[in-house]
Amino acid sequence: MEIASIHPQKFVEALDQRTLKDSIIIDVREPHEWDYYHLDEAKLIPMGQIPHRLGELPEDQDIYLVCAHGVRSYRVAEYLQENGIERVINVDGGMAAVGMLRGFQYD
């Protein structure tokens, strides 16, 4: 099964233009990573909590997944698809790429 992805530049542009209103953004990093830098539009659900919190995820909206570099979020995207949540999009490069585009030195 193919995992959809979005280039970080397109993701940031969509955020800035507010074209993701009908979507949800899930940050799968850990709380200390979230505290360091996060998107106000995102909701924090650490990767390890995803299986217990599937009920919080909509099946009728696009779900953008973000982590530090795009690896954990990709794994979560695979897991969600395997569990019947189809509309998942991985943000390539994660918060490191998003932060760089917004002038924030992440790493």
Steps between C-alpha positions, in 0.01 A plus 500: 500500500636839399545764770412848379749773581529875467813706441572722803491817285148414376393413854624834638334688213171319569530588870575864423214523249269321745398242241524209747188601694318175422801298613662402827873512575635240742849541647628155604813621679555482874383777739853639552540536120159669480601742779814594308319589176158420356226621271210674673265328253617152600379258766756298693447123506838333562571200277472252787151625589355472148364142541311603816367823349375385159150607599613864506592492132239592239438271206336776294788752504854506366749434779843658458765323707816671615797399715859623524628381159213307340594146603273440801210674327545270200480196730186642661350557154561134417344391830193719451444369148533143626229586755253643250582871517571578137535877474852540637773723359859496626683833516839432338795619707285556808532793736869544415402589141197706604708687757773573248244644259367720778847615606525281811820299550355168613806276530 
